[in-house]
């Protein structure tokens, strides 16, 4: 699955966000794909991240960053798990995966910052 987007660093901290994604991609580990409302789509690996910068300010910092992000799914569909396991088992596994991902992000942020 491929996403294209635009970040405006003055609003979104775009450089920091993309740097964190580059670190995640370099590690090659799966991460949960979670929508803003909390919907979890599964575990994915970052396979490609490209960026372009334009519209620079007087100091040479980009005011606009275009990016393309490609992900590959590395787990089975969560709905399939619900068919073969109890809801509580599936939710416990999902919680563990999310907790592990959050711990990894916190570790990466400590390294970056």
N, CA, C and O atoms as a GROMACS GRO file, in nm:
protein
  452
    1UNK      N    1   0.085  -0.114   0.000
    1UNK     CA    2   0.000   0.000   0.000
    1UNK      C    3   0.091   0.122   0.000
    1UNK      O    4   0.192   0.126   0.069
    2UNK      N    5   0.051   0.222  -0.079
    2UNK     CA    6   0.133   0.342  -0.094
    2UNK      C    7   0.050   0.466  -0.064
    2UNK      O    8  -0.065   0.478  -0.106
    3UNK      N    9   0.110   0.556   0.011
    3UNK     CA   10   0.047   0.683   0.046
    3UNK      C   11   0.133   0.797  -0.007
    3UNK      O   12   0.256   0.789  -0.007
    4UNK      N   13   0.068   0.901  -0.052
    4UNK     CA   14   0.138   1.024  -0.088
    4UNK      C   15   0.082   1.136  -0.003
    4UNK      O   16  -0.037   1.138   0.027
    5UNK      N   17   0.168   1.228   0.036
    5UNK     CA   18   0.119   1.337   0.118
    5UNK      C   19   0.209   1.458   0.113
    5UNK      O   20   0.315   1.457   0.051
    6UNK      N   21   0.165   1.562   0.179
    6UNK     CA   22   0.239   1.686   0.189
    6UNK      C   23   0.238   1.730   0.335
    6UNK      O   24   0.135   1.727   0.402
    7UNK      N   25   0.354   1.769   0.382
    7UNK     CA   26   0.368   1.822   0.518
    7UNK      C   27   0.417   1.965   0.510
    7UNK      O   28   0.499   2.000   0.425
    8UNK      N   29   0.366   2.046   0.599
    8UNK     CA   30   0.411   2.184   0.612
    8UNK      C   31   0.477   2.196   0.748
    8UNK      O   32   0.408   2.206   0.849
    9UNK      N   33   0.612   2.195   0.753
    9UNK     CA   34   0.684   2.190   0.881
    9UNK      C   35   0.645   2.295   0.982
    9UNK      O   36   0.654   2.271   1.103
   10UNK      N   37   0.602   2.412   0.938
   10UNK     CA   38   0.560   2.516   1.032
   10UNK      C   39   0.440   2.471   1.114
   10UNK      O   40   0.419   2.518   1.226
   11UNK      N   41   0.361   2.379   1.057
   11UNK     CA   42   0.238   2.333   1.121
   11UNK      C   43   0.254   2.193   1.179
   11UNK      O   44   0.203   2.165   1.288
   12UNK      N   45   0.325   2.105   1.108
   12UNK     CA   46   0.324   1.962   1.140
   12UNK      C   47   0.453   1.905   1.195
   12UNK      O   48   0.459   1.785   1.223
   13UNK      N   49   0.557   1.984   1.212
   13UNK     CA   50   0.689   1.929   1.249
   13UNK      C   51   0.730   1.822   1.149
   13UNK      O   52   0.782   1.717   1.188
   14UNK      N   53   0.709   1.848   1.023
   14UNK     CA   54   0.729   1.751   0.916
   14UNK      C   55   0.865   1.684   0.914
   14UNK      O   56   0.873   1.562   0.895
   15UNK      N   57   0.972   1.759   0.934
   15UNK     CA   58   1.105   1.699   0.931
   15UNK      C   59   1.122   1.595   1.040
   15UNK      O   60   1.176   1.487   1.015
   16UNK      N   61   1.077   1.626   1.159
   16UNK     CA   62   1.088   1.532   1.271
   16UNK      C   63   1.005   1.408   1.246
   16UNK      O   64   1.050   1.296   1.273
   17UNK      N   65   0.884   1.425   1.194
   17UNK     CA   66   0.796   1.311   1.166
   17UNK      C   67   0.858   1.218   1.062
   17UNK      O   68   0.859   1.097   1.081
   18UNK      N   69   0.911   1.274   0.954
   18UNK     CA   70   0.970   1.191   0.851
   18UNK      C   71   1.101   1.128   0.897
   18UNK      O   72   1.134   1.016   0.856
   19UNK      N   73   1.176   1.197   0.981
   19UNK     CA   74   1.299   1.137   1.036
   19UNK      C   75   1.266   1.017   1.123
   19UNK      O   76   1.337   0.916   1.118
   20UNK      N   77   1.159   1.027   1.201
   20UNK     CA   78   1.117   0.912   1.282
   20UNK      C   79   1.076   0.797   1.192
   20UNK      O   80   1.108   0.681   1.222
   21UNK      N   81   1.005   0.825   1.083
   21UNK     CA   82   0.967   0.720   0.989
   21UNK      C   83   1.090   0.657   0.923
   21UNK      O   84   1.093   0.535   0.903
   22UNK      N   85   1.190   0.737   0.889
   22UNK     CA   86   1.313   0.682   0.832
   22UNK      C   87   1.380   0.586   0.929
   22UNK      O   88   1.430   0.481   0.888
   23UNK      N   89   1.381   0.622   1.057
   23UNK     CA   90   1.441   0.535   1.159
   23UNK      C   91   1.364   0.405   1.170
   23UNK      O   92   1.423   0.297   1.180
   24UNK      N   93   1.232   0.414   1.167
   24UNK     CA   94   1.147   0.295   1.171
   24UNK      C   95   1.176   0.207   1.050
   24UNK      O   96   1.190   0.085   1.063
   25UNK      N   97   1.185   0.268   0.932
   25UNK     CA   98   1.213   0.192   0.811
   25UNK      C   99   1.349   0.126   0.814
   25UNK      O  100   1.364   0.012   0.770
   26UNK      N  101   1.449   0.196   0.866
   26UNK     CA  102   1.583   0.140   0.876
   26UNK      C  103   1.586   0.017   0.965
   26UNK      O  104   1.657  -0.079   0.937
   27UNK      N  105   1.507   0.021   1.074
   27UNK     CA  106   1.503  -0.092   1.167
   27UNK      C  107   1.438  -0.215   1.103
   27UNK      O  108   1.470  -0.328   1.140
   28UNK      N  109   1.347  -0.194   1.007
   28UNK     CA  110   1.284  -0.305   0.938
   28UNK      C  111   1.187  -0.386   1.023
   28UNK      O  112   1.156  -0.500   0.990
   29UNK      N  113   1.140  -0.328   1.130
   29UNK     CA  114   1.049  -0.399   1.220
   29UNK      C  115   0.905  -0.360   1.190
   29UNK      O  116   0.879  -0.249   1.142
   30UNK      N  117   0.811  -0.450   1.217
   30UNK     CA  118   0.670  -0.417   1.194
   30UNK      C  119   0.616  -0.321   1.299
   30UNK      O  120   0.654  -0.325   1.416
   31UNK      N  121   0.525  -0.233   1.254
   31UNK     CA  122   0.460  -0.136   1.340
   31UNK      C  123   0.311  -0.138   1.310
   31UNK      O  124   0.271  -0.169   1.198
   32UNK      N  125   0.228  -0.105   1.409
   32UNK     CA  126   0.083  -0.102   1.381
   32UNK      C  127   0.048   0.021   1.299
   32UNK      O  128   0.102   0.130   1.319
   33UNK      N  129  -0.044   0.003   1.207
   33UNK     CA  130  -0.100   0.115   1.132
   33UNK      C  131  -0.231   0.151   1.201
   33UNK      O  132  -0.325   0.073   1.201
   34UNK      N  133  -0.235   0.271   1.260
   34UNK     CA  134  -0.349   0.314   1.341
   34UNK      C  135  -0.401   0.446   1.286
   34UNK      O  136  -0.326   0.542   1.270
   35UNK      N  137  -0.530   0.449   1.259
   35UNK     CA  138  -0.594   0.571   1.210
   35UNK      C  139  -0.612   0.668   1.327
   35UNK      O  140  -0.606   0.628   1.443
   36UNK      N  141  -0.633   0.794   1.297
   36UNK     CA  142  -0.647   0.897   1.399
   36UNK      C  143  -0.757   0.871   1.499
   36UNK      O  144  -0.748   0.916   1.614
   37UNK      N  145  -0.862   0.798   1.459
   37UNK     CA  146  -0.972   0.768   1.551
   37UNK      C  147  -0.947   0.641   1.633
   37UNK      O  148  -1.034   0.597   1.708
   38UNK      N  149  -0.828   0.581   1.617
   38UNK     CA  150  -0.793   0.462   1.695
   38UNK      C  151  -0.814   0.330   1.623
   38UNK      O  152  -0.779   0.225   1.677
   39UNK      N  153  -0.869   0.332   1.504
   39UNK     CA  154  -0.890   0.208   1.428
   39UNK      C  155  -0.754   0.149   1.390
   39UNK      O  156  -0.669   0.217   1.334
   40UNK      N  157  -0.736   0.021   1.422
   40UNK     CA  158  -0.609  -0.048   1.395
   40UNK      C  159  -0.625  -0.133   1.270
   40UNK      O  160  -0.718  -0.212   1.259
   41UNK      N  161  -0.532  -0.115   1.175
   41UNK     CA  162  -0.539  -0.186   1.048
   41UNK      C  163  -0.445  -0.304   1.039
   41UNK      O  164  -0.450  -0.380   0.942
   42UNK      N  165  -0.360  -0.324   1.137
   42UNK     CA  166  -0.268  -0.437   1.134
   42UNK      C  167  -0.124  -0.392   1.148
   42UNK      O  168  -0.095  -0.274   1.172
   43UNK      N  169  -0.033  -0.488   1.132
   43UNK     CA  170   0.110  -0.462   1.146
   43UNK      C  171   0.172  -0.451   1.007
   43UNK      O  172   0.148  -0.534   0.919
   44UNK      N  173   0.253  -0.347   0.989
   44UNK     CA  174   0.313  -0.317   0.859
   44UNK      C  175   0.462  -0.286   0.874
   44UNK      O  176   0.508  -0.242   0.979
   45UNK      N  177   0.534  -0.310   0.766
   45UNK     CA  178   0.675  -0.274   0.757
   45UNK      C  179   0.688  -0.164   0.653
   45UNK      O  180   0.628  -0.170   0.546
   46UNK      N  181   0.766  -0.062   0.685
   46UNK     CA  182   0.793   0.046   0.591
   46UNK      C  183   0.890  -0.006   0.485
   46UNK      O  184   1.000  -0.049   0.518
   47UNK      N  185   0.849  -0.002   0.360
   47UNK     CA  186   0.935  -0.054   0.253
   47UNK      C  187   0.996   0.057   0.167
   47UNK      O  188   1.096   0.033   0.099
   48UNK      N  189   0.939   0.176   0.171
   48UNK     CA  190   0.993   0.287   0.092
   48UNK      C  191   0.947   0.419   0.149
   48UNK      O  192   0.831   0.434   0.188
   49UNK      N  193   1.037   0.515   0.154
   49UNK     CA  194   1.004   0.651   0.195
   49UNK      C  195   1.085   0.745   0.108
   49UNK      O  196   1.208   0.746   0.113
   50UNK      N  197   1.015   0.824   0.029
   50UNK     CA  198   1.080   0.924  -0.055
   50UNK      C  199   1.025   1.060  -0.016
   50UNK      O  200   0.908   1.073   0.019
   51UNK      N  201   1.110   1.161  -0.024
   51UNK     CA  202   1.064   1.296   0.008
   51UNK      C  203   1.124   1.397  -0.086
   51UNK      O  204   1.235   1.380  -0.139
   52UNK      N  205   1.049   1.502  -0.107
   52UNK     CA  206   1.095   1.616  -0.185
   52UNK      C  207   1.064   1.742  -0.108
   52UNK      O  208   0.964   1.750  -0.038
   53UNK      N  209   1.152   1.841  -0.121
   53UNK     CA  210   1.134   1.965  -0.046
   53UNK      C  211   1.120   2.080  -0.145
   53UNK      O  212   1.186   2.083  -0.249
   54UNK      N  213   1.033   2.174  -0.112
   54UNK     CA  214   1.013   2.292  -0.196
   54UNK      C  215   0.966   2.409  -0.113
   54UNK      O  216   0.940   2.396   0.006
   55UNK      N  217   0.956   2.524  -0.177
   55UNK     CA  218   0.910   2.646  -0.113
   55UNK      C  219   0.990   2.675   0.014
   55UNK      O  220   0.941   2.659   0.126
   56UNK      N  221   1.114   2.716  -0.004
   56UNK     CA  222   1.206   2.738   0.106
   56UNK      C  223   1.190   2.877   0.167
   56UNK      O  224   1.155   2.973   0.099
   57UNK      N  225   1.218   2.886   0.298
   57UNK     CA  226   1.215   3.017   0.365
   57UNK      C  227   1.349   3.087   0.345
   57UNK      O  228   1.436   3.034   0.275
   58UNK      N  229   1.367   3.203   0.404
   58UNK     CA  230   1.488   3.283   0.385
   58UNK      C  231   1.614   3.215   0.440
   58UNK      O  232   1.725   3.254   0.405
   59UNK      N  233   1.596   3.113   0.528
   59UNK     CA  234   1.710   3.042   0.586
   59UNK      C  235   1.739   2.910   0.517
   59UNK      O  236   1.828   2.836   0.558
   60UNK      N  237   1.664   2.880   0.412
   60UNK     CA  238   1.684   2.756   0.337
   60UNK      C  239   1.608   2.637   0.390
   60UNK      O  240   1.627   2.526   0.342
   61UNK      N  241   1.521   2.658   0.487
   61UNK     CA  242   1.440   2.550   0.542
   61UNK      C  243   1.316   2.530   0.453
   61UNK      O  244   1.255   2.627   0.409
   62UNK      N  245   1.280   2.405   0.428
   62UNK     CA  246   1.164   2.383   0.342
   62UNK      C  247   1.034   2.423   0.412
   62UNK      O  248   1.016   2.396   0.531
   63UNK      N  249   0.946   2.486   0.338
   63UNK     CA  250   0.814   2.521   0.390
   63UNK      C  251   0.712   2.417   0.347
   63UNK      O  252   0.599   2.415   0.396
   64UNK      N  253   0.754   2.328   0.254
   64UNK     CA  254   0.664   2.225   0.202
   64UNK      C  255   0.747   2.099   0.176
   64UNK      O  256   0.851   2.105   0.111
   65UNK      N  257   0.700   1.985   0.228
   65UNK     CA  258   0.767   1.857   0.207
   65UNK      C  259   0.666   1.759   0.149
   65UNK      O  260   0.566   1.727   0.213
   66UNK      N  261   0.692   1.713   0.027
   66UNK     CA  262   0.608   1.610  -0.033
   66UNK      C  263   0.673   1.475  -0.001
   66UNK      O  264   0.795   1.464   0.002
   67UNK      N  265   0.590   1.372   0.022
   67UNK     CA  266   0.648   1.241   0.051
   67UNK      C  267   0.562   1.130  -0.009
   67UNK      O  268   0.442   1.146  -0.033
   68UNK      N  269   0.628   1.017  -0.032
   68UNK     CA  270   0.562   0.894  -0.073
   68UNK      C  271   0.608   0.786   0.024
   68UNK      O  272   0.727   0.770   0.049
   69UNK      N  273   0.513   0.713   0.078
   69UNK     CA  274   0.536   0.614   0.181
   69UNK      C  275   0.475   0.482   0.137
   69UNK      O  276   0.356   0.478   0.104
   70UNK      N  277   0.554   0.375   0.135
   70UNK     CA  278   0.502   0.243   0.099
   70UNK      C  279   0.513   0.149   0.218
   70UNK      O  280   0.615   0.145   0.286
   71UNK      N  281   0.406   0.073   0.242
   71UNK     CA  282   0.400  -0.022   0.353
   71UNK      C  283   0.362  -0.160   0.302
   71UNK      O  284   0.288  -0.173   0.204
   72UNK      N  285   0.414  -0.263   0.369
   72UNK     CA  286   0.375  -0.401   0.339
   72UNK      C  287   0.322  -0.465   0.466
   72UNK      O  288   0.384  -0.454   0.573
   73UNK      N  289   0.209  -0.531   0.455
   73UNK     CA  290   0.148  -0.595   0.572
   73UNK      C  291   0.226  -0.722   0.608
   73UNK      O  292   0.266  -0.798   0.521
   74UNK      N  293   0.246  -0.743   0.738
   74UNK     CA  294   0.324  -0.857   0.783
   74UNK      C  295   0.247  -0.948   0.878
   74UNK      O  296   0.304  -1.045   0.930
   75UNK      N  297   0.119  -0.920   0.902
   75UNK     CA  298   0.039  -1.007   0.988
   75UNK      C  299  -0.089  -1.042   0.915
   75UNK      O  300  -0.117  -0.989   0.807
   76UNK      N  301  -0.166  -1.130   0.974
   76UNK     CA  302  -0.296  -1.164   0.917
   76UNK      C  303  -0.397  -1.057   0.955
   76UNK      O  304  -0.376  -0.982   1.051
   77UNK      N  305  -0.501  -1.049   0.882
   77UNK     CA  306  -0.608  -0.953   0.910
   77UNK      C  307  -0.665  -0.979   1.048
   77UNK      O  308  -0.694  -1.094   1.083
   78UNK      N  309  -0.682  -0.874   1.127
   78UNK     CA  310  -0.734  -0.887   1.262
   78UNK      C  311  -0.869  -0.957   1.264
   78UNK      O  312  -0.898  -1.032   1.358
   79UNK      N  313  -0.951  -0.934   1.162
   79UNK     CA  314  -1.082  -0.998   1.156
   79UNK      C  315  -1.069  -1.150   1.142
   79UNK      O  316  -1.153  -1.225   1.192
   80UNK      N  317  -0.963  -1.195   1.074
   80UNK     CA  318  -0.939  -1.340   1.065
   80UNK      C  319  -0.908  -1.399   1.201
   80UNK      O  320  -0.951  -1.510   1.232
   81UNK      N  321  -0.834  -1.325   1.282
   81UNK     CA  322  -0.802  -1.373   1.416
   81UNK      C  323  -0.928  -1.388   1.500
   81UNK      O  324  -0.938  -1.481   1.581
   82UNK      N  325  -1.022  -1.298   1.482
   82UNK     CA  326  -1.146  -1.306   1.560
   82UNK      C  327  -1.225  -1.432   1.526
   82UNK      O  328  -1.301  -1.481   1.610
   83UNK      N  329  -1.210  -1.484   1.404
   83UNK     CA  330  -1.281  -1.605   1.366
   83UNK      C  331  -1.221  -1.730   1.428
   83UNK      O  332  -1.291  -1.828   1.452
   84UNK      N  333  -1.090  -1.726   1.455
   84UNK     CA  334  -1.023  -1.846   1.505
   84UNK      C  335  -0.985  -1.840   1.652
   84UNK      O  336  -0.933  -1.937   1.706
   85UNK      N  337  -1.010  -1.727   1.718
   85UNK     CA  338  -0.974  -1.713   1.859
   85UNK      C  339  -1.086  -1.639   1.930
   85UNK      O  340  -1.174  -1.579   1.868
   86UNK      N  341  -1.081  -1.645   2.061
   86UNK     CA  342  -1.181  -1.569   2.136
   86UNK      C  343  -1.149  -1.420   2.124
   86UNK      O  344  -1.036  -1.380   2.098
   87UNK      N  345  -1.250  -1.339   2.144
   87UNK     CA  346  -1.232  -1.195   2.136
   87UNK      C  347  -1.130  -1.148   2.239
   87UNK      O  348  -1.046  -1.063   2.208
   88UNK      N  349  -1.136  -1.202   2.359
   88UNK     CA  350  -1.043  -1.158   2.464
   88UNK      C  351  -0.899  -1.194   2.428
   88UNK      O  352  -0.807  -1.116   2.454
   89UNK      N  353  -0.878  -1.313   2.367
   89UNK     CA  354  -0.742  -1.351   2.325
   89UNK      C  355  -0.692  -1.258   2.215
   89UNK      O  356  -0.577  -1.214   2.218
   90UNK      N  357  -0.778  -1.229   2.118
   90UNK     CA  358  -0.739  -1.142   2.007
   90UNK      C  359  -0.709  -1.001   2.058
   90UNK      O  360  -0.612  -0.939   2.014
   91UNK      N  361  -0.791  -0.950   2.150
   91UNK     CA  362  -0.768  -0.816   2.204
   91UNK      C  363  -0.641  -0.812   2.288
   91UNK      O  364  -0.568  -0.712   2.284
   92UNK      N  365  -0.613  -0.917   2.362
   92UNK     CA  366  -0.491  -0.922   2.442
   92UNK      C  367  -0.368  -0.921   2.351
   92UNK      O  368  -0.270  -0.852   2.380
   93UNK      N  369  -0.373  -0.996   2.242
   93UNK     CA  370  -0.262  -0.997   2.147
   93UNK      C  371  -0.245  -0.860   2.082
   93UNK      O  372  -0.132  -0.813   2.065
   94UNK      N  373  -0.355  -0.798   2.046
   94UNK     CA  374  -0.351  -0.666   1.986
   94UNK      C  375  -0.294  -0.564   2.083
   94UNK      O  376  -0.214  -0.478   2.045
   95UNK      N  377  -0.334  -0.572   2.209
   95UNK     CA  378  -0.282  -0.481   2.311
   95UNK      C  379  -0.132  -0.500   2.328
   95UNK      O  380  -0.058  -0.402   2.338
   96UNK      N  381  -0.086  -0.625   2.330
   96UNK     CA  382   0.057  -0.652   2.343
   96UNK      C  383   0.135  -0.595   2.225
   96UNK      O  384   0.242  -0.536   2.243
   97UNK      N  385   0.082  -0.612   2.104
   97UNK     CA  386   0.149  -0.559   1.985
   97UNK      C  387   0.157  -0.408   1.991
   97UNK      O  388   0.261  -0.350   1.961
   98UNK      N  389   0.048  -0.343   2.030
   98UNK     CA  390   0.046  -0.197   2.039
   98UNK      C  391   0.141  -0.148   2.148
   98UNK      O  392   0.212  -0.049   2.129
   99UNK      N  393   0.144  -0.216   2.262
   99UNK     CA  394   0.233  -0.178   2.371
   99UNK      C  395   0.378  -0.191   2.328
   99UNK      O  396   0.460  -0.103   2.357
  100UNK      N  397   0.411  -0.300   2.259
  100UNK     CA  398   0.548  -0.318   2.210
  100UNK      C  399   0.586  -0.208   2.113
  100UNK      O  400   0.698  -0.156   2.118
  101UNK      N  401   0.494  -0.171   2.024
  101UNK     CA  402   0.521  -0.066   1.926
  101UNK      C  403   0.544   0.068   1.996
  101UNK      O  404   0.635   0.142   1.960
  102UNK      N  405   0.461   0.099   2.096
  102UNK     CA  406   0.477   0.224   2.170
  102UNK      C  407   0.611   0.226   2.242
  102UNK      O  408   0.679   0.329   2.243
  103UNK      N  409   0.649   0.116   2.302
  103UNK     CA  410   0.778   0.109   2.371
  103UNK      C  411   0.893   0.130   2.273
  103UNK      O  412   0.992   0.195   2.307
  104UNK      N  413   0.882   0.074   2.153
  104UNK     CA  414   0.986   0.092   2.052
  104UNK      C  415   0.994   0.237   2.006
  104UNK      O  416   1.104   0.289   1.987
  105UNK      N  417   0.880   0.303   1.989
  105UNK     CA  418   0.879   0.444   1.950
  105UNK      C  419   0.944   0.528   2.059
  105UNK      O  420   1.025   0.616   2.030
  106UNK      N  421   0.910   0.502   2.184
  106UNK     CA  422   0.971   0.575   2.295
  106UNK      C  423   1.122   0.557   2.297
  106UNK      O  424   1.196   0.652   2.322
  107UNK      N  425   1.169   0.435   2.271
  107UNK     CA  426   1.312   0.409   2.266
  107UNK      C  427   1.377   0.486   2.152
  107UNK      O  428   1.484   0.545   2.170
  108UNK      N  429   1.314   0.486   2.035
  108UNK     CA  430   1.368   0.560   1.921
  108UNK      C  431   1.372   0.709   1.949
  108UNK      O  432   1.469   0.776   1.913
  109UNK      N  433   1.269   0.761   2.013
  109UNK     CA  434   1.268   0.904   2.046
  109UNK      C  435   1.380   0.940   2.144
  109UNK      O  436   1.440   1.047   2.133
  110UNK      N  437   1.408   0.852   2.238
  110UNK     CA  438   1.518   0.876   2.330
  110UNK      C  439   1.650   0.880   2.256
  110UNK      O  440   1.738   0.960   2.288
  111UNK      N  441   1.665   0.792   2.156
  111UNK     CA  442   1.789   0.788   2.078
  111UNK      C  443   1.800   0.914   1.993
  111UNK      O  444   1.907   0.974   1.984
  112UNK      N  445   1.690   0.954   1.928
  112UNK     CA  446   1.691   1.070   1.839
  112UNK      C  447   1.712   1.199   1.917
  112UNK      O  448   1.790   1.286   1.876
  113UNK      N  449   1.642   1.211   2.029
  113UNK     CA  450   1.648   1.335   2.105
  113UNK      C  451   1.765   1.328   2.200
  113UNK      O  452   1.789   1.422   2.276
   0.00000   0.00000   0.00000
